[in-house]
């Protein structure tokens, strides 16, 4: 068991370090290619920081562990939306740009609602997965269109990495390999620990794997908050959740249909994720600011989510929704 603990933690560490290396390599490459900073922040950073969720969920789905796959996606989105957002707002209240409120927040709530509707029959089929992937395209298009409209001032005064761009490409590719390795270690040994502890697969995916794979988003958001860039913090959180719900879950369902064997996915997890999105949307819409008091309320939602998975198991050995 000690061996499994060490390798599980090593897998999470590799996931975090590799994801950080990917995101740091992305900036110089984007500047060399003259890509808008908005596209890098909203699409590039969010996509690459979500590679741990993609790796863990896809490995789980291919191994027939749909509960872990879906639980990791939903749980990771809940961790980033509530815990990470609340932590950033506790550091300093987040003043939100209208663009983030109107586009990213709306798309995030919509993506979760679509997943809930498609999953109502108890399975996410390959067709459902295709629908989710296709739905991600209009969001990408809207971001690129807005980036082109605003292009210009963002790129002035940014140093071109010059001939060393190949080095960043090599580092980025190596980091992607590290993400796959870290996901494999975390999944294999995390499952062993879960079985030994008697933790249900959904709870493992929604809490343990979700928090571990959300570490890149946590690191990026906290760093952006410390640098007084709230639009980067929430923009990255929201766009990462959109990518995870639509692209990651879509790819997993296309690879192999995902059976929802645990009722709590529909009765507890997805409704809680929608509720959290709506609550934060109300907070940032009423004053364009997420205050520390509101952050504490959001943090309570995260506590409710964790308790909803752990308490029934501790008391009766069951899971929410059964």
Residue pairs with C-beta under 8 A, 6 or more apart in sequence:
1 193
1 196
4 189
4 192
4 193
4 196
5 189
5 193
7 185
7 188
7 189
8 185
8 186
8 189
8 190
8 193
10 182
10 185
11 181
11 182
11 183
11 184
11 185
11 186
11 187
11 189
11 190
11 212
12 182
12 186
12 212
12 215
13 182
14 178
14 179
14 181
14 182
14 185
15 52
15 55
15 178
15 179
15 182
15 183
15 186
15 212
15 213
15 215
15 216
16 52
16 182
16 212
16 215
16 216
16 219
17 178
18 175
18 176
18 177
18 178
18 179
18 181
18 182
19 48
19 49
19 51
19 52
19 175
19 179
19 215
19 216
20 216
20 219
21 171
21 172
21 174
21 175
21 178
22 48
22 49
22 51
22 172
22 175
22 176
22 179
23 45
23 48
23 49
23 216
23 220
25 168
25 169
25 171
25 172
25 175
26 40
26 44
26 45
26 48
26 168
26 172
27 40
28 161
28 164
28 165
28 168
29 161
29 165
29 168
29 169
29 172
30 37
30 39
30 40
30 44
31 155
31 158
31 159
31 160
31 161
32 160
32 161
32 162
32 165
34 155
35 44
36 147
36 148
36 150
36 151
36 154
36 155
37 154
37 155
37 158
38 143
38 146
38 147
38 150
38 154
39 143
39 144
39 147
41 232
41 235
41 236
42 104
42 143
42 235
42 236
42 239
43 140
43 143
43 144
43 239
45 220
45 236
46 236
46 239
46 240
46 242
46 243
47 240
47 243
47 247
49 216
49 217
49 220
49 236
49 240
50 217
50 240
50 243
50 244
50 247
50 248
51 176
51 179
52 179
52 182
52 183
52 212
52 213
52 215
52 216
53 72
53 73
53 76
53 213
53 214
53 244
53 248
54 244
54 247
54 248
54 251
55 179
55 180
55 182
55 183
55 184
56 68
56 69
56 72
56 183
56 186
56 187
56 209
56 213
57 68
57 69
57 70
57 72
57 73
57 248
57 249
57 252
58 69
58 248
58 251
58 252
58 255
59 183
59 184
59 187
60 66
60 68
60 69
60 72
60 187
60 205
60 252
61 69
61 252
61 253
61 255
61 256
61 258
62 255
62 256
63 187
64 256
65 191
65 201
66 258
66 259
66 260
66 261
67 200
67 201
67 202
67 205
67 261
67 262
67 265
68 187
68 191
68 201
68 202
68 204
68 205
68 209
69 205
69 252
69 258
70 124
70 202
70 205
70 249
70 258
70 260
70 265
71 201
71 202
71 203
71 204
71 205
71 206
71 209
71 210
71 265
71 269
72 205
72 206
72 209
72 210
72 213
73 244
73 245
73 248
73 249
73 252
74 205
74 206
74 210
74 265
74 269
74 270
74 273
75 205
75 206
75 207
75 209
75 210
75 211
75 269
76 209
76 210
76 211
76 213
76 214
76 244
77 112
77 241
77 244
77 245
77 273
78 206
78 210
78 269
78 272
78 273
78 276
78 302
78 305
79 210
79 211
79 214
79 302
80 214
80 217
80 218
80 221
80 237
80 240
80 241
81 108
81 237
81 241
81 273
81 276
81 277
81 280
82 276
82 298
82 299
82 301
82 302
82 305
83 211
83 214
83 218
83 299
83 302
84 214
84 217
84 218
84 221
84 222
84 237
85 94
85 221
85 233
85 234
85 237
85 280
85 290
85 295
85 298
86 295
86 296
86 298
86 299
86 302
87 218
87 221
87 222
87 295
87 299
88 94
88 221
88 222
88 224
88 225
88 230
88 233
88 234
88 295
89 290
89 291
89 292
89 294
89 295
89 298
90 292
90 295
90 296
90 299
91 222
91 225
91 226
92 225
92 228
92 230
93 289
93 290
93 291
93 292
94 225
94 230
94 233
94 234
94 284
94 289
94 290
95 230
95 288
95 289
96 230
96 231
96 234
96 284
96 288
96 289
96 290
97 231
98 288
99 146
99 231
100 231
100 234
100 235
100 238
100 284
101 281
101 284
101 285
101 288
103 142
103 143
103 146
104 234
104 235
104 238
104 239
104 242
105 238
105 277
105 280
105 281
105 284
106 281
107 139
107 238
107 242
108 238
108 241
108 242
108 245
108 277
109 274
109 277
109 278
109 281
111 132
111 135
111 241
111 242
111 245
111 246
112 241
112 245
112 270
112 273
112 274
112 277
113 274
114 131
114 132
114 135
114 245
114 246
115 124
115 132
115 245
115 249
115 270
116 266
116 270
116 271
116 274
118 124
118 128
118 131
118 132
119 128
119 260
119 265
119 266
119 270
120 266
122 259
122 260
123 257
123 258
123 259
123 260
124 249
124 252
124 253
124 257
124 258
124 260
125 253
125 257
126 253
126 254
126 257
128 253
129 249
129 250
129 251
129 252
129 253
129 254
129 255
130 250
130 254
131 250
132 245
132 246
132 247
132 249
132 250
132 253
133 246
133 247
133 250
133 251
133 254
135 246
136 242
136 243
136 246
136 247
136 250
139 242
139 246
143 239
161 168
183 213
186 209
186 212
186 213
187 209
190 204
190 208
190 209
190 212
191 201
191 204
193 199
194 200
194 201
194 203
194 204
194 208
198 313
198 317
199 208
199 313
200 262
200 313
200 319
201 262
202 262
202 264
202 265
202 269
202 309
202 319
203 309
203 310
203 313
203 319
206 269
206 305
206 309
207 306
207 309
207 310
217 236
217 237
217 240
220 232
220 236
221 232
221 233
221 234
221 236
221 237
222 233
224 230
224 232
224 233
224 236
225 233
234 284
234 290
249 258
252 258
260 266
262 319
262 321
262 322
263 321
263 322
264 308
264 309
264 319
264 320
264 321
264 322
265 321
266 321
267 320
267 321
268 308
268 320
268 321
269 305
272 301
272 304
272 305
272 308
275 301
276 298
276 301
279 297
279 298
279 301
280 290
280 298
283 290
283 291
283 294
283 298
284 290
290 298
308 320
309 319
309 320
312 318
312 319
312 320
312 322
313 319
